[in-house]
Amino acid sequence: MTLTRSERGNQRERDRERAQARSGHKSKQPKGDGLTPEQRRERDANALKEKAARKAAQAAAGGINAGGGGKANNKK
């Protein structure tokens, strides 16, 4: 059984409108940070290195969330 347009109504159009409203009417616009893609990659790479260094320092200090995944495996 196939639905014709009259049976389906305007559901498809309403769904498109809702999806567009949820996305905030965003369109493909360039990033507003004024950086080139290469500069953005470098900035992101530095941020990841800093994050890894902080996590390593926390693990070395014996922090609570020092990278073990959280749950202890106490199976017997």
CHARMM-style PDB file with segment names, atoms N, HN, CA, C and O in Angstrom:
ATOM      1  N   MET     1       0.849  -1.171   0.000  1.00  0.00      PROA
ATOM      2  CA  MET     1       0.000   0.000   0.000  1.00  0.00      PROA
ATOM      3  C   MET     1       0.891   1.230   0.000  1.00  0.00      PROA
ATOM      4  O   MET     1       1.764   1.369   0.857  1.00  0.00      PROA
ATOM      5  N   THR     2       0.680   2.101  -0.934  1.00  0.00      PROA
ATOM      6  HN  THR     2      -0.029   1.988  -1.630  1.00  0.00      PROA
ATOM      7  CA  THR     2       1.466   3.324  -1.003  1.00  0.00      PROA
ATOM      8  C   THR     2       0.572   4.510  -0.697  1.00  0.00      PROA
ATOM      9  O   THR     2      -0.616   4.524  -1.017  1.00  0.00      PROA
ATOM     10  N   LEU     3       1.172   5.487  -0.079  1.00  0.00      PROA
ATOM     11  HN  LEU     3       2.138   5.476   0.181  1.00  0.00      PROA
ATOM     12  CA  LEU     3       0.429   6.696   0.265  1.00  0.00      PROA
ATOM     13  C   LEU     3       0.633   7.739  -0.826  1.00  0.00      PROA
ATOM     14  O   LEU     3       1.753   7.980  -1.276  1.00  0.00      PROA
ATOM     15  N   THR     4      -0.436   8.333  -1.228  1.00  0.00      PROA
ATOM     16  HN  THR     4      -1.346   8.138  -0.862  1.00  0.00      PROA
ATOM     17  CA  THR     4      -0.325   9.410  -2.203  1.00  0.00      PROA
ATOM     18  C   THR     4      -0.145  10.724  -1.465  1.00  0.00      PROA
ATOM     19  O   THR     4      -0.272  10.781  -0.241  1.00  0.00      PROA
ATOM     20  N   ARG     5       0.144  11.751  -2.192  1.00  0.00      PROA
ATOM     21  HN  ARG     5       0.247  11.704  -3.185  1.00  0.00      PROA
ATOM     22  CA  ARG     5       0.374  13.062  -1.575  1.00  0.00      PROA
ATOM     23  C   ARG     5      -0.847  13.519  -0.786  1.00  0.00      PROA
ATOM     24  O   ARG     5      -0.699  14.077   0.302  1.00  0.00      PROA
ATOM     25  N   SER     6      -2.019  13.299  -1.297  1.00  0.00      PROA
ATOM     26  HN  SER     6      -2.140  12.846  -2.180  1.00  0.00      PROA
ATOM     27  CA  SER     6      -3.217  13.754  -0.594  1.00  0.00      PROA
ATOM     28  C   SER     6      -3.419  12.986   0.708  1.00  0.00      PROA
ATOM     29  O   SER     6      -3.931  13.545   1.678  1.00  0.00      PROA
ATOM     30  N   GLU     7      -3.028  11.719   0.745  1.00  0.00      PROA
ATOM     31  HN  GLU     7      -2.612  11.264  -0.043  1.00  0.00      PROA
ATOM     32  CA  GLU     7      -3.171  10.948   1.973  1.00  0.00      PROA
ATOM     33  C   GLU     7      -2.107  11.333   2.996  1.00  0.00      PROA
ATOM     34  O   GLU     7      -2.351  11.294   4.202  1.00  0.00      PROA
ATOM     35  N   ARG     8      -0.944  11.700   2.514  1.00  0.00      PROA
ATOM     36  HN  ARG     8      -0.745  11.731   1.534  1.00  0.00      PROA
ATOM     37  CA  ARG     8       0.159  12.043   3.408  1.00  0.00      PROA
ATOM     38  C   ARG     8       0.005  13.457   3.960  1.00  0.00      PROA
ATOM     39  O   ARG     8       0.523  13.758   5.036  1.00  0.00      PROA
ATOM     40  N   GLY     9      -0.679  14.301   3.261  1.00  0.00      PROA
ATOM     41  HN  GLY     9      -1.100  14.056   2.388  1.00  0.00      PROA
ATOM     42  CA  GLY     9      -0.842  15.666   3.734  1.00  0.00      PROA
ATOM     43  C   GLY     9       0.447  16.451   3.575  1.00  0.00      PROA
ATOM     44  O   GLY     9       1.212  16.215   2.640  1.00  0.00      PROA
ATOM     45  N   ASN    10       0.687  17.374   4.478  1.00  0.00      PROA
ATOM     46  HN  ASN    10       0.066  17.565   5.238  1.00  0.00      PROA
ATOM     47  CA  ASN    10       1.883  18.202   4.377  1.00  0.00      PROA
ATOM     48  C   ASN    10       2.908  17.844   5.441  1.00  0.00      PROA
ATOM     49  O   ASN    10       3.679  18.699   5.877  1.00  0.00      PROA
ATOM     50  N   GLN    11       2.920  16.590   5.860  1.00  0.00      PROA
ATOM     51  HN  GLN    11       2.293  15.896   5.506  1.00  0.00      PROA
ATOM     52  CA  GLN    11       3.817  16.163   6.920  1.00  0.00      PROA
ATOM     53  C   GLN    11       5.281  16.403   6.563  1.00  0.00      PROA
ATOM     54  O   GLN    11       6.057  16.858   7.404  1.00  0.00      PROA
ATOM     55  N   ARG    12       5.656  16.106   5.348  1.00  0.00      PROA
ATOM     56  HN  ARG    12       5.026  15.736   4.665  1.00  0.00      PROA
ATOM     57  CA  ARG    12       7.046  16.274   4.928  1.00  0.00      PROA
ATOM     58  C   ARG    12       7.467  17.747   5.027  1.00  0.00      PROA
ATOM     59  O   ARG    12       8.554  18.062   5.513  1.00  0.00      PROA
ATOM     60  N   GLU    13       6.589  18.640   4.560  1.00  0.00      PROA
ATOM     61  HN  GLU    13       5.706  18.384   4.165  1.00  0.00      PROA
ATOM     62  CA  GLU    13       6.902  20.058   4.620  1.00  0.00      PROA
ATOM     63  C   GLU    13       6.981  20.542   6.070  1.00  0.00      PROA
ATOM     64  O   GLU    13       7.858  21.331   6.421  1.00  0.00      PROA
ATOM     65  N   ARG    14       6.061  20.064   6.903  1.00  0.00      PROA
ATOM     66  HN  ARG    14       5.348  19.423   6.617  1.00  0.00      PROA
ATOM     67  CA  ARG    14       6.091  20.458   8.315  1.00  0.00      PROA
ATOM     68  C   ARG    14       7.364  19.957   8.981  1.00  0.00      PROA
ATOM     69  O   ARG    14       7.974  20.674   9.773  1.00  0.00      PROA
ATOM     70  N   ASP    15       7.769  18.723   8.662  1.00  0.00      PROA
ATOM     71  HN  ASP    15       7.273  18.140   8.018  1.00  0.00      PROA
ATOM     72  CA  ASP    15       8.994  18.187   9.241  1.00  0.00      PROA
ATOM     73  C   ASP    15      10.208  18.999   8.820  1.00  0.00      PROA
ATOM     74  O   ASP    15      11.106  19.239   9.627  1.00  0.00      PROA
ATOM     75  N   ARG    16      10.241  19.420   7.568  1.00  0.00      PROA
ATOM     76  HN  ARG    16       9.512  19.225   6.912  1.00  0.00      PROA
ATOM     77  CA  ARG    16      11.353  20.256   7.108  1.00  0.00      PROA
ATOM     78  C   ARG    16      11.385  21.581   7.861  1.00  0.00      PROA
ATOM     79  O   ARG    16      12.451  22.043   8.267  1.00  0.00      PROA
ATOM     80  N   GLU    17      10.224  22.187   8.046  1.00  0.00      PROA
ATOM     81  HN  GLU    17       9.358  21.811   7.716  1.00  0.00      PROA
ATOM     82  CA  GLU    17      10.152  23.453   8.777  1.00  0.00      PROA
ATOM     83  C   GLU    17      10.612  23.270  10.223  1.00  0.00      PROA
ATOM     84  O   GLU    17      11.341  24.106  10.757  1.00  0.00      PROA
ATOM     85  N   ARG    18      10.191  22.188  10.844  1.00  0.00      PROA
ATOM     86  HN  ARG    18       9.599  21.509  10.409  1.00  0.00      PROA
ATOM     87  CA  ARG    18      10.587  21.935  12.227  1.00  0.00      PROA
ATOM     88  C   ARG    18      12.088  21.713  12.331  1.00  0.00      PROA
ATOM     89  O   ARG    18      12.732  22.218  13.250  1.00  0.00      PROA
ATOM     90  N   ALA    19      12.643  20.959  11.393  1.00  0.00      PROA
ATOM     91  HN  ALA    19      12.119  20.549  10.647  1.00  0.00      PROA
ATOM     92  CA  ALA    19      14.082  20.699  11.406  1.00  0.00      PROA
ATOM     93  C   ALA    19      14.866  21.994  11.226  1.00  0.00      PROA
ATOM     94  O   ALA    19      15.891  22.204  11.875  1.00  0.00      PROA
ATOM     95  N   GLN    20      14.383  22.850  10.349  1.00  0.00      PROA
ATOM     96  HN  GLN    20      13.550  22.679   9.821  1.00  0.00      PROA
ATOM     97  CA  GLN    20      15.047  24.123  10.115  1.00  0.00      PROA
ATOM     98  C   GLN    20      14.943  25.017  11.358  1.00  0.00      PROA
ATOM     99  O   GLN    20      15.890  25.728  11.694  1.00  0.00      PROA
ATOM    100  N   ALA    21      13.811  24.979  12.025  1.00  0.00      PROA
ATOM    101  HN  ALA    21      13.041  24.401  11.752  1.00  0.00      PROA
ATOM    102  CA  ALA    21      13.640  25.771  13.242  1.00  0.00      PROA
ATOM    103  C   ALA    21      14.554  25.262  14.348  1.00  0.00      PROA
ATOM    104  O   ALA    21      15.124  26.058  15.095  1.00  0.00      PROA
ATOM    105  N   ARG    22      14.701  23.937  14.462  1.00  0.00      PROA
ATOM    106  HN  ARG    22      14.239  23.291  13.856  1.00  0.00      PROA
ATOM    107  CA  ARG    22      15.578  23.371  15.480  1.00  0.00      PROA
ATOM    108  C   ARG    22      17.021  23.757  15.242  1.00  0.00      PROA
ATOM    109  O   ARG    22      17.761  23.992  16.197  1.00  0.00      PROA
ATOM    110  N   SER    23      17.433  23.829  13.995  1.00  0.00      PROA
ATOM    111  HN  SER    23      16.832  23.638  13.220  1.00  0.00      PROA
ATOM    112  CA  SER    23      18.826  24.147  13.697  1.00  0.00      PROA
ATOM    113  C   SER    23      19.087  25.634  13.819  1.00  0.00      PROA
ATOM    114  O   SER    23      20.226  26.068  13.648  1.00  0.00      PROA
ATOM    115  N   GLY    24      18.076  26.424  14.107  1.00  0.00      PROA
ATOM    116  HN  GLY    24      17.150  26.072  14.245  1.00  0.00      PROA
ATOM    117  CA  GLY    24      18.256  27.844  14.302  1.00  0.00      PROA
ATOM    118  C   GLY    24      18.488  28.593  13.010  1.00  0.00      PROA
ATOM    119  O   GLY    24      19.122  29.648  13.013  1.00  0.00      PROA
ATOM    120  N   HSD    25      17.991  28.073  11.915  1.00  0.00      PROA
ATOM    121  HN  HSD    25      17.475  27.216  11.913  1.00  0.00      PROA
ATOM    122  CA  HSD    25      18.138  28.692  10.597  1.00  0.00      PROA
ATOM    123  C   HSD    25      19.601  28.898  10.245  1.00  0.00      PROA
ATOM    124  O   HSD    25      19.954  29.879   9.591  1.00  0.00      PROA
ATOM    125  N   LYS    26      20.448  27.981  10.674  1.00  0.00      PROA
ATOM    126  HN  LYS    26      20.161  27.184  11.205  1.00  0.00      PROA
ATOM    127  CA  LYS    26      21.866  28.085  10.366  1.00  0.00      PROA
ATOM    128  C   LYS    26      22.088  27.785   8.895  1.00  0.00      PROA
ATOM    129  O   LYS    26      21.456  26.899   8.320  1.00  0.00      PROA
ATOM    130  N   SER    27      22.976  28.520   8.316  1.00  0.00      PROA
ATOM    131  HN  SER    27      23.490  29.239   8.783  1.00  0.00      PROA
ATOM    132  CA  SER    27      23.351  28.250   6.941  1.00  0.00      PROA
ATOM    133  C   SER    27      24.848  28.015   6.904  1.00  0.00      PROA
ATOM    134  O   SER    27      25.549  28.262   7.885  1.00  0.00      PROA
ATOM    135  N   LYS    28      25.330  27.543   5.783  1.00  0.00      PROA
ATOM    136  HN  LYS    28      24.760  27.342   4.985  1.00  0.00      PROA
ATOM    137  CA  LYS    28      26.759  27.295   5.642  1.00  0.00      PROA
ATOM    138  C   LYS    28      27.493  28.626   5.612  1.00  0.00      PROA
ATOM    139  O   LYS    28      27.571  29.281   4.572  1.00  0.00      PROA
ATOM    140  N   GLN    29      28.027  29.017   6.757  1.00  0.00      PROA
ATOM    141  HN  GLN    29      27.964  28.485   7.601  1.00  0.00      PROA
ATOM    142  CA  GLN    29      28.776  30.260   6.846  1.00  0.00      PROA
ATOM    143  C   GLN    29      30.180  29.944   7.349  1.00  0.00      PROA
ATOM    144  O   GLN    29      30.371  28.995   8.110  1.00  0.00      PROA
ATOM    145  N   PRO    30      31.146  30.726   6.932  1.00  0.00      PROA
ATOM    146  CA  PRO    30      32.500  30.489   7.429  1.00  0.00      PROA
ATOM    147  C   PRO    30      32.593  30.759   8.924  1.00  0.00      PROA
ATOM    148  O   PRO    30      31.765  31.476   9.484  1.00  0.00      PROA
ATOM    149  N   LYS    31      33.586  30.192   9.558  1.00  0.00      PROA
ATOM    150  HN  LYS    31      34.259  29.609   9.103  1.00  0.00      PROA
ATOM    151  CA  LYS    31      33.794  30.386  10.987  1.00  0.00      PROA
ATOM    152  C   LYS    31      34.057  31.854  11.253  1.00  0.00      PROA
ATOM    153  O   LYS    31      34.724  32.523  10.464  1.00  0.00      PROA
ATOM    154  N   GLY    32      33.542  32.353  12.350  1.00  0.00      PROA
ATOM    155  HN  GLY    32      33.001  31.810  12.991  1.00  0.00      PROA
ATOM    156  CA  GLY    32      33.680  33.762  12.675  1.00  0.00      PROA
ATOM    157  C   GLY    32      34.906  34.083  13.501  1.00  0.00      PROA
ATOM    158  O   GLY    32      34.996  35.185  14.041  1.00  0.00      PROA
ATOM    159  N   ASP    33      35.868  33.158  13.626  1.00  0.00      PROA
ATOM    160  HN  ASP    33      35.795  32.262  13.187  1.00  0.00      PROA
ATOM    161  CA  ASP    33      37.031  33.423  14.464  1.00  0.00      PROA
ATOM    162  C   ASP    33      38.171  34.094  13.710  1.00  0.00      PROA
ATOM    163  O   ASP    33      39.179  34.450  14.320  1.00  0.00      PROA
ATOM    164  N   GLY    34      38.039  34.274  12.406  1.00  0.00      PROA
ATOM    165  HN  GLY    34      37.220  33.984  11.910  1.00  0.00      PROA
ATOM    166  CA  GLY    34      39.048  34.972  11.625  1.00  0.00      PROA
ATOM    167  C   GLY    34      40.319  34.181  11.387  1.00  0.00      PROA
ATOM    168  O   GLY    34      41.348  34.757  11.036  1.00  0.00      PROA
ATOM    169  N   LEU    35      40.264  32.875  11.571  1.00  0.00      PROA
ATOM    170  HN  LEU    35      39.428  32.407  11.856  1.00  0.00      PROA
ATOM    171  CA  LEU    35      41.448  32.044  11.379  1.00  0.00      PROA
ATOM    172  C   LEU    35      41.353  31.273  10.073  1.00  0.00      PROA
ATOM    173  O   LEU    35      40.266  30.945   9.598  1.00  0.00      PROA
ATOM    174  N   THR    36      42.512  30.995   9.509  1.00  0.00      PROA
ATOM    175  HN  THR    36      43.395  31.261   9.895  1.00  0.00      PROA
ATOM    176  CA  THR    36      42.544  30.133   8.342  1.00  0.00      PROA
ATOM    177  C   THR    36      42.394  28.698   8.830  1.00  0.00      PROA
ATOM    178  O   THR    36      42.587  28.430  10.015  1.00  0.00      PROA
ATOM    179  N   PRO    37      42.055  27.779   7.945  1.00  0.00      PROA
ATOM    180  CA  PRO    37      41.948  26.382   8.384  1.00  0.00      PROA
ATOM    181  C   PRO    37      43.241  25.854   9.012  1.00  0.00      PROA
ATOM    182  O   PRO    37      43.193  25.087   9.973  1.00  0.00      PROA
ATOM    183  N   GLU    38      44.386  26.258   8.476  1.00  0.00      PROA
ATOM    184  HN  GLU    38      44.425  26.882   7.695  1.00  0.00      PROA
ATOM    185  CA  GLU    38      45.671  25.815   9.038  1.00  0.00      PROA
ATOM    186  C   GLU    38      45.863  26.363  10.449  1.00  0.00      PROA
ATOM    187  O   GLU    38      46.318  25.640  11.336  1.00  0.00      PROA
ATOM    188  N   GLN    39      45.523  27.627  10.664  1.00  0.00      PROA
ATOM    189  HN  GLN    39      45.153  28.214   9.943  1.00  0.00      PROA
ATOM    190  CA  GLN    39      45.638  28.217  11.994  1.00  0.00      PROA
ATOM    191  C   GLN    39      44.683  27.545  12.976  1.00  0.00      PROA
ATOM    192  O   GLN    39      45.019  27.338  14.142  1.00  0.00      PROA
ATOM    193  N   ARG    40      43.499  27.211  12.492  1.00  0.00      PROA
ATOM    194  HN  ARG    40      43.227  27.380  11.545  1.00  0.00      PROA
ATOM    195  CA  ARG    40      42.511  26.555  13.338  1.00  0.00      PROA
ATOM    196  C   ARG    40      43.003  25.162  13.746  1.00  0.00      PROA
ATOM    197  O   ARG    40      42.859  24.764  14.902  1.00  0.00      PROA
ATOM    198  N   ARG    41      43.587  24.419  12.790  1.00  0.00      PROA
ATOM    199  HN  ARG    41      43.705  24.742  11.851  1.00  0.00      PROA
ATOM    200  CA  ARG    41      44.134  23.092  13.110  1.00  0.00      PROA
ATOM    201  C   ARG    41      45.246  23.200  14.138  1.00  0.00      PROA
ATOM    202  O   ARG    41      45.320  22.395  15.066  1.00  0.00      PROA
ATOM    203  N   GLU    42      46.116  24.197  13.976  1.00  0.00      PROA
ATOM    204  HN  GLU    42      46.056  24.851  13.222  1.00  0.00      PROA
ATOM    205  CA  GLU    42      47.216  24.380  14.915  1.00  0.00      PROA
ATOM    206  C   GLU    42      46.695  24.730  16.306  1.00  0.00      PROA
ATOM    207  O   GLU    42      47.188  24.207  17.306  1.00  0.00      PROA
ATOM    208  N   ARG    43      45.699  25.613  16.370  1.00  0.00      PROA
ATOM    209  HN  ARG    43      45.299  26.038  15.558  1.00  0.00      PROA
ATOM    210  CA  ARG    43      45.109  25.984  17.649  1.00  0.00      PROA
ATOM    211  C   ARG    43      44.485  24.770  18.332  1.00  0.00      PROA
ATOM    212  O   ARG    43      44.667  24.559  19.531  1.00  0.00      PROA
ATOM    213  N   ASP    44      43.747  23.972  17.554  1.00  0.00      PROA
ATOM    214  HN  ASP    44      43.599  24.144  16.580  1.00  0.00      PROA
ATOM    215  CA  ASP    44      43.094  22.795  18.118  1.00  0.00      PROA
ATOM    216  C   ASP    44      44.115  21.759  18.575  1.00  0.00      PROA
ATOM    217  O   ASP    44      43.934  21.123  19.612  1.00  0.00      PROA
ATOM    218  N   ALA    45      45.194  21.588  17.800  1.00  0.00      PROA
ATOM    219  HN  ALA    45      45.342  22.105  16.957  1.00  0.00      PROA
ATOM    220  CA  ALA    45      46.235  20.628  18.176  1.00  0.00      PROA
ATOM    221  C   ALA    45      46.892  21.056  19.487  1.00  0.00      PROA
ATOM    222  O   ALA    45      47.149  20.222  20.355  1.00  0.00      PROA
ATOM    223  N   ASN    46      47.165  22.353  19.631  1.00  0.00      PROA
ATOM    224  HN  ASN    46      46.957  23.031  18.925  1.00  0.00      PROA
ATOM    225  CA  ASN    46      47.765  22.845  20.873  1.00  0.00      PROA
ATOM    226  C   ASN    46      46.820  22.635  22.049  1.00  0.00      PROA
ATOM    227  O   ASN    46      47.264  22.283  23.142  1.00  0.00      PROA
ATOM    228  N   ALA    47      45.544  22.841  21.844  1.00  0.00      PROA
ATOM    229  HN  ALA    47      45.183  23.126  20.956  1.00  0.00      PROA
ATOM    230  CA  ALA    47      44.570  22.637  22.920  1.00  0.00      PROA
ATOM    231  C   ALA    47      44.545  21.173  23.345  1.00  0.00      PROA
ATOM    232  O   ALA    47      44.465  20.872  24.536  1.00  0.00      PROA
ATOM    233  N   LEU    48      44.613  20.260  22.373  1.00  0.00      PROA
ATOM    234  HN  LEU    48      44.679  20.505  21.406  1.00  0.00      PROA
ATOM    235  CA  LEU    48      44.622  18.832  22.706  1.00  0.00      PROA
ATOM    236  C   LEU    48      45.890  18.437  23.449  1.00  0.00      PROA
ATOM    237  O   LEU    48      45.842  17.629  24.376  1.00  0.00      PROA
ATOM    238  N   LYS    49      47.035  19.010  23.043  1.00  0.00      PROA
ATOM    239  HN  LYS    49      47.073  19.667  22.290  1.00  0.00      PROA
ATOM    240  CA  LYS    49      48.294  18.718  23.736  1.00  0.00      PROA
ATOM    241  C   LYS    49      48.232  19.204  25.175  1.00  0.00      PROA
ATOM    242  O   LYS    49      48.666  18.499  26.087  1.00  0.00      PROA
ATOM    243  N   GLU    50      47.695  20.403  25.389  1.00  0.00      PROA
ATOM    244  HN  GLU    50      47.343  20.975  24.648  1.00  0.00      PROA
ATOM    245  CA  GLU    50      47.572  20.931  26.740  1.00  0.00      PROA
ATOM    246  C   GLU    50      46.646  20.067  27.587  1.00  0.00      PROA
ATOM    247  O   GLU    50      46.915  19.827  28.764  1.00  0.00      PROA
ATOM    248  N   LYS    51      45.565  19.606  26.990  1.00  0.00      PROA
ATOM    249  HN  LYS    51      45.347  19.801  26.034  1.00  0.00      PROA
ATOM    250  CA  LYS    51      44.625  18.759  27.714  1.00  0.00      PROA
ATOM    251  C   LYS    51      45.288  17.437  28.105  1.00  0.00      PROA
ATOM    252  O   LYS    51      45.113  16.959  29.226  1.00  0.00      PROA
ATOM    253  N   ALA    52      46.047  16.850  27.181  1.00  0.00      PROA
ATOM    254  HN  ALA    52      46.189  17.238  26.270  1.00  0.00      PROA
ATOM    255  CA  ALA    52      46.736  15.595  27.472  1.00  0.00      PROA
ATOM    256  C   ALA    52      47.780  15.804  28.560  1.00  0.00      PROA
ATOM    257  O   ALA    52      47.956  14.940  29.420  1.00  0.00      PROA
ATOM    258  N   ALA    53      48.476  16.938  28.537  1.00  0.00      PROA
ATOM    259  HN  ALA    53      48.334  17.640  27.838  1.00  0.00      PROA
ATOM    260  CA  ALA    53      49.483  17.223  29.554  1.00  0.00      PROA
ATOM    261  C   ALA    53      48.824  17.385  30.929  1.00  0.00      PROA
ATOM    262  O   ALA    53      49.344  16.894  31.931  1.00  0.00      PROA
ATOM    263  N   ARG    54      47.681  18.074  30.971  1.00  0.00      PROA
ATOM    264  HN  ARG    54      47.259  18.473  30.157  1.00  0.00      PROA
ATOM    265  CA  ARG    54      46.967  18.221  32.246  1.00  0.00      PROA
ATOM    266  C   ARG    54      46.523  16.864  32.781  1.00  0.00      PROA
ATOM    267  O   ARG    54      46.624  16.597  33.978  1.00  0.00      PROA
ATOM    268  N   LYS    55      46.030  16.012  31.889  1.00  0.00      PROA
ATOM    269  HN  LYS    55      45.948  16.229  30.916  1.00  0.00      PROA
ATOM    270  CA  LYS    55      45.570  14.692  32.320  1.00  0.00      PROA
ATOM    271  C   LYS    55      46.737  13.846  32.809  1.00  0.00      PROA
ATOM    272  O   LYS    55      46.612  13.124  33.798  1.00  0.00      PROA
ATOM    273  N   ALA    56      47.873  13.933  32.118  1.00  0.00      PROA
ATOM    274  HN  ALA    56      47.975  14.520  31.314  1.00  0.00      PROA
ATOM    275  CA  ALA    56      49.057  13.187  32.547  1.00  0.00      PROA
ATOM    276  C   ALA    56      49.543  13.685  33.899  1.00  0.00      PROA
ATOM    277  O   ALA    56      49.938  12.885  34.747  1.00  0.00      PROA
ATOM    278  N   ALA    57      49.519  15.001  34.110  1.00  0.00      PROA
ATOM    279  HN  ALA    57      49.198  15.650  33.420  1.00  0.00      PROA
ATOM    280  CA  ALA    57      49.936  15.560  35.389  1.00  0.00      PROA
ATOM    281  C   ALA    57      48.993  15.108  36.497  1.00  0.00      PROA
ATOM    282  O   ALA    57      49.431  14.801  37.606  1.00  0.00      PROA
ATOM    283  N   GLN    58      47.721  15.068  36.199  1.00  0.00      PROA
ATOM    284  HN  GLN    58      47.366  15.316  35.298  1.00  0.00      PROA
ATOM    285  CA  GLN    58      46.743  14.627  37.189  1.00  0.00      PROA
ATOM    286  C   GLN    58      46.961  13.148  37.516  1.00  0.00      PROA
ATOM    287  O   GLN    58      46.867  12.750  38.677  1.00  0.00      PROA
ATOM    288  N   ALA    59      47.252  12.338  36.500  1.00  0.00      PROA
ATOM    289  HN  ALA    59      47.329  12.662  35.557  1.00  0.00      PROA
ATOM    290  CA  ALA    59      47.494  10.915  36.734  1.00  0.00      PROA
ATOM    291  C   ALA    59      48.754  10.713  37.559  1.00  0.00      PROA
ATOM    292  O   ALA    59      48.791   9.853  38.439  1.00  0.00      PROA
ATOM    293  N   ALA    60      49.790  11.503  37.279  1.00  0.00      PROA
ATOM    294  HN  ALA    60      49.760  12.202  36.564  1.00  0.00      PROA
ATOM    295  CA  ALA    60      51.032  11.396  38.034  1.00  0.00      PROA
ATOM    296  C   ALA    60      50.828  11.815  39.487  1.00  0.00      PROA
ATOM    297  O   ALA    60      51.492  11.297  40.385  1.00  0.00      PROA
ATOM    298  N   ALA    61      49.917  12.746  39.714  1.00  0.00      PROA
ATOM    299  HN  ALA    61      49.379  13.167  38.984  1.00  0.00      PROA
ATOM    300  CA  ALA    61      49.638  13.218  41.067  1.00  0.00      PROA
ATOM    301  C   ALA    61      48.680  12.283  41.798  1.00  0.00      PROA
ATOM    302  O   ALA    61      48.411  12.468  42.985  1.00  0.00      PROA
ATOM    303  N   GLY    62      48.163  11.273  41.083  1.00  0.00      PROA
ATOM    304  HN  GLY    62      48.382  11.123  40.119  1.00  0.00      PROA
ATOM    305  CA  GLY    62      47.247  10.329  41.712  1.00  0.00      PROA
ATOM    306  C   GLY    62      45.854  10.881  41.878  1.00  0.00      PROA
ATOM    307  O   GLY    62      45.191  10.616  42.881  1.00  0.00      PROA
ATOM    308  N   GLY    63      45.400  11.650  40.899  1.00  0.00      PROA
ATOM    309  HN  GLY    63      45.939  11.865  40.084  1.00  0.00      PROA
ATOM    310  CA  GLY    63      44.075  12.255  40.960  1.00  0.00      PROA
ATOM    311  C   GLY    63      42.973  11.212  40.944  1.00  0.00      PROA
ATOM    312  O   GLY    63      43.201  10.054  40.593  1.00  0.00      PROA
ATOM    313  N   ILE    64      41.792  11.629  41.323  1.00  0.00      PROA
ATOM    314  HN  ILE    64      41.607  12.569  41.609  1.00  0.00      PROA
ATOM    315  CA  ILE    64      40.643  10.724  41.409  1.00  0.00      PROA
ATOM    316  C   ILE    64      40.312  10.141  40.047  1.00  0.00      PROA
ATOM    317  O   ILE    64      40.106   8.933  39.926  1.00  0.00      PROA
ATOM    318  N   ASN    65      40.260  10.975  39.026  1.00  0.00      PROA
ATOM    319  HN  ASN    65      40.428  11.956  39.124  1.00  0.00      PROA
ATOM    320  CA  ASN    65      39.910  10.514  37.686  1.00  0.00      PROA
ATOM    321  C   ASN    65      41.163  10.356  36.835  1.00  0.00      PROA
ATOM    322  O   ASN    65      41.213  10.840  35.705  1.00  0.00      PROA
ATOM    323  N   ALA    66      42.141   9.702  37.354  1.00  0.00      PROA
ATOM    324  HN  ALA    66      42.100   9.308  38.273  1.00  0.00      PROA
ATOM    325  CA  ALA    66      43.420   9.595  36.677  1.00  0.00      PROA
ATOM    326  C   ALA    66      43.408   8.514  35.613  1.00  0.00      PROA
ATOM    327  O   ALA    66      44.239   7.605  35.644  1.00  0.00      PROA
ATOM    328  N   GLY    67      42.500   8.596  34.695  1.00  0.00      PROA
ATOM    329  HN  GLY    67      41.825   9.334  34.669  1.00  0.00      PROA
ATOM    330  CA  GLY    67      42.527   7.841  33.465  1.00  0.00      PROA
ATOM    331  C   GLY    67      42.338   6.350  33.518  1.00  0.00      PROA
ATOM    332  O   GLY    67      42.880   5.683  32.637  1.00  0.00      PROA
ATOM    333  N   GLY    68      41.653   5.768  34.422  1.00  0.00      PROA
ATOM    334  HN  GLY    68      41.213   6.310  35.138  1.00  0.00      PROA
ATOM    335  CA  GLY    68      41.463   4.333  34.406  1.00  0.00      PROA
ATOM    336  C   GLY    68      40.137   3.913  33.807  1.00  0.00      PROA
ATOM    337  O   GLY    68      39.858   2.718  33.705  1.00  0.00      PROA
ATOM    338  N   GLY    69      39.342   4.835  33.424  1.00  0.00      PROA
ATOM    339  HN  GLY    69      39.569   5.806  33.507  1.00  0.00      PROA
ATOM    340  CA  GLY    69      38.039   4.510  32.873  1.00  0.00      PROA
ATOM    341  C   GLY    69      36.940   4.584  33.922  1.00  0.00      PROA
ATOM    342  O   GLY    69      35.761   4.481  33.583  1.00  0.00      PROA
ATOM    343  N   GLY    70      37.296   4.757  35.167  1.00  0.00      PROA
ATOM    344  HN  GLY    70      38.253   4.841  35.442  1.00  0.00      PROA
ATOM    345  CA  GLY    70      36.275   4.989  36.177  1.00  0.00      PROA
ATOM    346  C   GLY    70      35.961   3.795  37.047  1.00  0.00      PROA
ATOM    347  O   GLY    70      36.322   3.798  38.223  1.00  0.00      PROA
ATOM    348  N   LYS    71      35.306   2.773  36.527  1.00  0.00      PROA
ATOM    349  HN  LYS    71      35.012   2.771  35.571  1.00  0.00      PROA
ATOM    350  CA  LYS    71      34.821   1.672  37.337  1.00  0.00      PROA
ATOM    351  C   LYS    71      35.924   0.642  37.600  1.00  0.00      PROA
ATOM    352  O   LYS    71      36.727   0.321  36.723  1.00  0.00      PROA
ATOM    353  N   ALA    72      35.936   0.149  38.807  1.00  0.00      PROA
ATOM    354  HN  ALA    72      35.284   0.410  39.519  1.00  0.00      PROA
ATOM    355  CA  ALA    72      36.882  -0.910  39.164  1.00  0.00      PROA
ATOM    356  C   ALA    72      36.273  -2.249  38.775  1.00  0.00      PROA
ATOM    357  O   ALA    72      35.057  -2.429  38.839  1.00  0.00      PROA
ATOM    358  N   ASN    73      37.109  -3.172  38.380  1.00  0.00      PROA
ATOM    359  HN  ASN    73      38.097  -3.026  38.329  1.00  0.00      PROA
ATOM    360  CA  ASN    73      36.650  -4.488  37.967  1.00  0.00      PROA
ATOM    361  C   ASN    73      36.876  -5.459  39.121  1.00  0.00      PROA
ATOM    362  O   ASN    73      37.978  -5.981  39.290  1.00  0.00      PROA
ATOM    363  N   ASN    74      35.834  -5.700  39.913  1.00  0.00      PROA
ATOM    364  HN  ASN    74      34.939  -5.276  39.776  1.00  0.00      PROA
ATOM    365  CA  ASN    74      35.937  -6.534  41.102  1.00  0.00      PROA
ATOM    366  C   ASN    74      35.249  -7.881  40.911  1.00  0.00      PROA
ATOM    367  O   ASN    74      34.576  -8.353  41.828  1.00  0.00      PROA
ATOM    368  N   LYS    75      35.397  -8.506  39.762  1.00  0.00      PROA
ATOM    369  HN  LYS    75      35.944  -8.122  39.018  1.00  0.00      PROA
ATOM    370  CA  LYS    75      34.762  -9.809  39.530  1.00  0.00      PROA
ATOM    371  C   LYS    75      35.562 -10.899  40.213  1.00  0.00      PROA
ATOM    372  O   LYS    75      36.792 -10.862  40.222  1.00  0.00      PROA
ATOM    373  N   LYS    76      34.868 -11.867  40.783  1.00  0.00      PROA
ATOM    374  HN  LYS    76      33.869 -11.897  40.775  1.00  0.00      PROA
ATOM    375  CA  LYS    76      35.525 -13.008  41.438  1.00  0.00      PROA
ATOM    376  C   LYS    76      35.009 -14.296  40.909  1.00  0.00      PROA
ATOM    377  OT1 LYS    76      35.447 -15.362  41.343  1.00  0.00      PROA
TER     378      LYS     76
END
